[in-house]
Amino acid sequence: MRDLPTAVKPLLARFMSDAGAAVPLVALWAHGSLALGDYQSGRSDLDLVALVGTELDGAQQAELRAVHERLIADVPLARSLHCTYVPRGDATDTARRHPTWAQGEWFERPVTPVSRRELSMGAVVLHGPPPAGLLPGVSDRELAEFIRAELEDYWLPVTSSAKAGLWLQDIWVDLGMLTFARASVTLRDGRLITKRQALDELCSMGAPAAVVDDIRRRRYGTNLLKNPSASADRRARRAEQAREFVRAGITALLARDESPPPGPVPSSRLTRRPLPPA
C-alpha cells in the first residue's frame, strides 16, 4: 500500500476497524484524488469502495450507517469520507446499485465507469486484494458513453438560465468548470486527469481567468480568508461567466460527438442522477 497523507491515516484506520466489525470486509480501495495523487486535506473527498463478503441485510446497513455517523461526530474530516459497499457476488454487475454513504446520506448507486477506471489505473489498496479481477474493467467506449450521458442529461440542464441561482455557490462553479474540463480531455483522448490538471486545461480552453484563479485559490491556496468573490456583484458575475462557459462548452462538445459508436447502450448509462434542487 502506498504512503497515505498523514491527515487521513487515523481516520482510515478507524474506519476499516469499525466497518470490518460491522460486515465481512474483503477489500477496501480508494480512488479519486487520493489514488490520483491530488488529495487536498479538508478539501478533497475520500472516495472508497468496499468489497464485502455477503449481501447486506437491513441490520448490517443500519450498522454501517451508524459507523459513518459516529465517525463524523468524532472526526470532522469523516464528513468527506464516501464509501460504496459491493457484495462480492454482485461485483461484476456494472448496473447494480449498491449501498452507499456519501454527502451525509445513505442511498444506493452503482460503481460508475469513471470510478472503475480510476480503480484500474491505480487504486490505493487499504485492505485485502487489489481490484483487478474482482471488478470489471472499463472499455474506452463505455467510459465515453457514460461521460456523454452525464454531460447531456445532468450538466447541460443545470447550466440553463432556470438554474442560474445554483451558480452563485462556490461548489457549483468549482465542480461545473472542473467536470467540463476533465470530461473534455477524456472524450478527446481517453485520459482521466486530476483537478489540478483540469485547471491548466481550462486556461488552454480560454476559460475566464478570474474564475479559474478563484477555483485554484479555493482548492490549492493557503489564504482561504482572502475571497475576491465575496461581494454580491462579483459573485453574480462569476456565476454568469462560469455557467455560460460550461454551457457553451458542453453544447459544442456534444455537437462534435453527436453519433455514438454502434452497439448497445452500456447499462451504466441507464443510471441517472437527479437534478439538484432549484
Secondary structure, DSSP 4 states (H G I P E B T S, - for coil): -----GGGHHHHHHHHHHHHHHS-EEEEEEETHHHHT---TTTS-EEEEEEESS---HHHHHHHHHHHHHHHHH-GGGGGEEEEEEEGGGTT-TT--EEEEETTEEEEE---HHHHHHHHHH-EEEESS-SBTTB----HHHHHHHHHHHIIIIIHHHTSGGGGGGGGSHHHHHHHHHHHHHHHHHHHHS----HHHHHHHHHHTT--HHHHHHHHHHHH-S-TT--TT-SHHHHHHHHHHHHHHHHHHHHHHHHHT-SPPSSPPPGGGG--PPPPP-
